[in-house]
Amino acid sequence: MLSAGSAGGHGGVRIDGAPVATAAGLFTVSGCMHRVDGCAHPCTSVRWTPDAGDHAVRVDGVPVLLDTTAAMCFSAGLVPQGPPVVASVHQGQGVSSR
């Protein structure tokens, strides 16, 4: 599960009281129980691929992470684990890899 805590959002810009998540943010990964041949290979990082075009939504020049932003979870050995499942931490949920 990946959760966007205070480090995941841009402190000065908020939507409905929550910080806006940007590509520069740090996120906590938890709940990723990916296994290969019976051995645990949990997700440790996520690479976001925000829109880089002229029409991209940005905060202080940094791309905003939208619900349509592509991403991939990776293990510590940088093995792709699949796309993350994202939910708001403010609703008591987080993000996980499928």
Backbone as CSV, one residue per row, in Angstrom:
resi,resn,N_x,N_y,N_z,CA_x,CA_y,CA_z,C_x,C_y,C_z
1,MET,0.833,-1.156,0.000,0.000,0.000,0.000,0.885,1.228,0.000
2,LEU,0.540,2.171,-0.778,1.313,3.397,-0.900,0.474,4.507,-0.318
3,SER,1.007,5.250,0.608,0.222,6.337,1.166,0.942,7.653,0.999
4,ALA,0.178,8.652,0.644,0.736,9.983,0.445,0.552,10.763,1.729
5,GLY,1.588,10.810,2.523,1.535,11.595,3.744,1.847,13.041,3.438
6,SER,2.234,13.783,4.436,2.517,15.198,4.228,3.658,15.411,3.245
7,ALA,4.585,14.450,3.144,5.686,14.588,2.201,5.252,14.304,0.771
8,GLY,4.059,13.718,0.575,3.601,13.374,-0.758,2.894,14.495,-1.467
9,GLY,2.512,15.510,-0.727,1.771,16.598,-1.331,2.538,17.895,-1.313
10,HIS,2.065,18.828,-2.086,2.660,20.154,-2.145,1.959,20.987,-1.091
11,GLY,2.665,21.353,-0.019,2.074,21.984,1.149,1.235,23.218,0.908
12,GLY,1.580,24.056,-0.078,0.868,25.303,-0.271,-0.401,25.191,-1.087
13,VAL,-0.559,24.130,-1.872,-1.731,23.974,-2.728,-2.569,22.827,-2.195
14,ARG,-3.870,23.097,-1.993,-4.772,22.084,-1.440,-6.046,21.985,-2.266
15,ILE,-6.590,20.786,-2.289,-7.897,20.543,-2.901,-8.742,19.871,-1.837
16,ASP,-9.886,20.453,-1.528,-10.746,19.958,-0.452,-9.977,19.774,0.848
17,GLY,-9.016,20.646,1.118,-8.245,20.616,2.354,-7.045,19.693,2.351
18,ALA,-6.878,18.880,1.313,-5.756,17.937,1.243,-4.661,18.490,0.341
19,PRO,-3.384,18.281,0.713,-2.287,18.735,-0.147,-2.345,18.054,-1.513
20,VAL,-1.981,18.772,-2.557,-1.945,18.227,-3.911,-0.683,17.381,-4.051
21,ALA,-0.832,16.138,-4.501,0.314,15.252,-4.701,1.016,15.621,-6.003
22,THR,2.344,15.715,-5.931,3.134,16.042,-7.124,4.197,14.966,-7.340
23,ALA,4.806,14.989,-8.520,5.843,14.021,-8.866,7.074,14.166,-7.974
24,ALA,7.225,15.290,-7.295,8.372,15.499,-6.418,8.142,14.938,-5.018
25,GLY,6.930,14.488,-4.725,6.590,14.022,-3.387,7.213,12.686,-3.032
26,LEU,7.327,12.433,-1.733,7.778,11.148,-1.208,6.557,10.423,-0.671
27,PHE,6.487,9.131,-0.922,5.331,8.345,-0.530,5.780,7.108,0.225
28,THR,4.948,6.635,1.117,5.219,5.425,1.873,4.535,4.256,1.172
29,VAL,5.280,3.183,0.962,4.726,1.984,0.338,4.494,0.961,1.435
30,SER,3.279,0.427,1.519,2.980,-0.625,2.493,1.898,-1.531,1.921
31,GLY,1.810,-2.725,2.409,0.762,-3.645,1.989,1.018,-4.337,0.666
32,CYS,2.201,-4.214,0.115,2.533,-4.874,-1.142,3.184,-6.204,-0.793
33,MET,2.440,-7.264,-0.912,2.920,-8.582,-0.505,3.345,-9.432,-1.708
34,HIS,3.930,-8.808,-2.714,4.323,-9.500,-3.935,5.329,-10.608,-3.606
35,ARG,5.129,-11.792,-4.224,6.015,-12.933,-3.996,6.472,-13.509,-5.333
36,VAL,7.720,-13.950,-5.387,8.282,-14.622,-6.557,8.871,-15.941,-6.070
37,ASP,8.396,-17.048,-6.607,8.860,-18.380,-6.210,8.808,-18.573,-4.699
38,GLY,7.768,-18.065,-4.057,7.580,-18.232,-2.627,8.368,-17.267,-1.751
39,CYS,9.192,-16.431,-2.359,9.991,-15.463,-1.590,9.355,-14.075,-1.679
40,ALA,9.352,-13.373,-0.558,8.780,-12.021,-0.524,9.642,-11.046,-1.320
41,HIS,9.003,-10.286,-2.191,9.636,-9.216,-2.966,8.698,-8.013,-2.930
42,PRO,8.519,-7.421,-1.743,7.536,-6.337,-1.628,7.942,-5.083,-2.401
43,CYS,6.948,-4.308,-2.738,7.186,-3.024,-3.404,7.883,-2.092,-2.431
44,THR,8.873,-1.375,-2.923,9.563,-0.394,-2.083,9.525,0.996,-2.692
45,SER,9.163,1.081,-3.979,9.112,2.397,-4.614,8.090,2.398,-5.742
46,VAL,7.727,3.592,-6.141,6.794,3.780,-7.248,7.382,4.826,-8.181
47,ARG,7.360,4.552,-9.456,7.774,5.539,-10.464,6.525,6.053,-11.143
48,TRP,6.306,7.337,-11.009,5.160,8.001,-11.633,5.596,8.541,-12.990
49,THR,4.713,8.517,-13.949,4.989,9.049,-15.278,3.950,10.127,-15.578
50,PRO,4.093,11.307,-14.963,3.109,12.369,-15.190,3.215,12.925,-16.598
51,ASP,2.122,13.501,-17.047,2.090,14.140,-18.364,3.118,15.255,-18.387
52,ALA,3.976,15.246,-19.393,5.037,16.256,-19.492,4.741,17.303,-20.559
53,GLY,3.586,17.228,-21.189,3.258,18.159,-22.266,2.960,19.559,-21.774
54,ASP,2.738,20.442,-22.726,2.443,21.841,-22.406,1.138,21.994,-21.629
55,HIS,0.224,21.032,-21.768,-1.074,21.124,-21.107,-1.090,20.420,-19.744
56,ALA,0.079,19.943,-19.272,0.162,19.242,-17.995,-0.162,20.187,-16.837
57,VAL,-0.835,19.645,-15.832,-1.139,20.410,-14.622,0.121,20.410,-13.765
58,ARG,0.540,21.609,-13.327,1.770,21.748,-12.547,1.548,22.665,-11.346
59,VAL,2.344,22.435,-10.319,2.402,23.312,-9.151,3.861,23.710,-9.006
60,ASP,4.154,24.994,-9.101,5.537,25.489,-9.052,6.424,24.747,-10.051
61,GLY,5.886,24.438,-11.225,6.638,23.775,-12.280,6.751,22.273,-12.158
62,VAL,6.209,21.688,-11.088,6.286,20.244,-10.856,4.961,19.605,-11.265
63,PRO,4.994,18.520,-12.064,3.747,17.876,-12.491,2.922,17.360,-11.307
64,VAL,1.617,17.571,-11.388,0.671,17.085,-10.389,0.315,15.646,-10.730
65,LEU,0.173,14.793,-9.703,-0.239,13.412,-9.917,-1.761,13.361,-9.934
66,LEU,-2.304,12.981,-11.069,-3.754,12.888,-11.249,-4.193,11.435,-11.192
67,ASP,-5.498,11.205,-11.151,-5.982,9.818,-11.140,-5.687,9.109,-12.459
68,THR,-5.298,9.850,-13.476,-4.957,9.263,-14.769,-3.443,9.125,-14.969
69,THR,-2.641,9.523,-13.975,-1.185,9.457,-14.085,-0.718,8.002,-14.052
70,ALA,0.077,7.613,-15.037,0.614,6.256,-15.095,1.695,6.075,-14.028
71,ALA,1.796,4.853,-13.492,2.811,4.555,-12.483,3.096,3.059,-12.478
72,MET,4.243,2.704,-11.901,4.630,1.310,-11.754,5.317,1.142,-10.409
73,CYS,4.937,0.089,-9.658,5.592,-0.242,-8.395,6.802,-1.117,-8.685
74,PHE,7.859,-0.966,-7.853,9.081,-1.737,-8.020,9.530,-2.317,-6.683
75,SER,10.193,-3.479,-6.747,10.798,-4.067,-5.557,12.131,-3.368,-5.293
76,ALA,12.784,-3.759,-4.197,14.092,-3.180,-3.884,15.102,-3.486,-4.980
77,GLY,14.926,-4.615,-5.689,15.810,-4.981,-6.791,15.376,-4.388,-8.118
78,LEU,14.439,-3.430,-8.071,13.895,-2.727,-9.241,13.155,-3.648,-10.209
79,VAL,12.557,-4.727,-9.667,11.714,-5.616,-10.460,10.309,-5.010,-10.485
80,PRO,9.727,-4.797,-11.671,8.369,-4.234,-11.744,7.360,-5.144,-11.041
81,GLN,6.501,-4.547,-10.217,5.497,-5.300,-9.460,4.079,-5.037,-9.948
82,GLY,3.904,-4.104,-10.847,2.569,-3.771,-11.333,2.176,-2.360,-10.959
83,PRO,1.048,-1.918,-11.476,0.600,-0.552,-11.188,0.074,-0.430,-9.762
84,PRO,0.246,0.739,-9.157,-0.287,0.937,-7.807,-1.794,1.165,-7.843
85,VAL,-2.418,0.894,-6.733,-3.817,1.226,-6.512,-3.797,2.389,-5.525
86,VAL,-4.326,3.518,-5.920,-4.208,4.738,-5.127,-5.550,5.111,-4.505
87,ALA,-5.509,5.465,-3.230,-6.682,5.982,-2.525,-6.196,7.027,-1.536
88,SER,-7.058,7.915,-1.166,-6.695,9.007,-0.272,-6.407,8.508,1.134
89,VAL,-5.307,8.974,1.703,-4.965,8.652,3.081,-5.967,9.302,4.023
90,HIS,-6.500,10.432,3.613,-7.438,11.161,4.455,-8.744,10.413,4.644
91,GLN,-8.974,9.371,3.847,-10.166,8.558,3.977,-9.838,7.238,4.679
92,GLY,-8.644,7.174,5.282,-8.235,5.972,5.999,-7.773,4.859,5.080
93,GLN,-7.399,5.193,3.857,-6.945,4.190,2.899,-5.564,4.574,2.411
94,GLY,-5.027,3.832,1.474,-3.703,4.120,0.937,-3.620,3.650,-0.494
95,VAL,-2.451,3.154,-0.879,-2.199,2.708,-2.246,-1.554,1.346,-2.177
96,SER,-1.901,0.447,-3.061,-1.272,-0.856,-3.091,-1.042,-1.286,-4.529
97,SER,-0.174,-2.268,-4.714,0.073,-2.839,-6.042,-0.839,-4.034,-6.202
98,ARG,-1.329,-4.252,-7.395,-2.216,-5.392,-7.653,-1.439,-6.650,-7.803
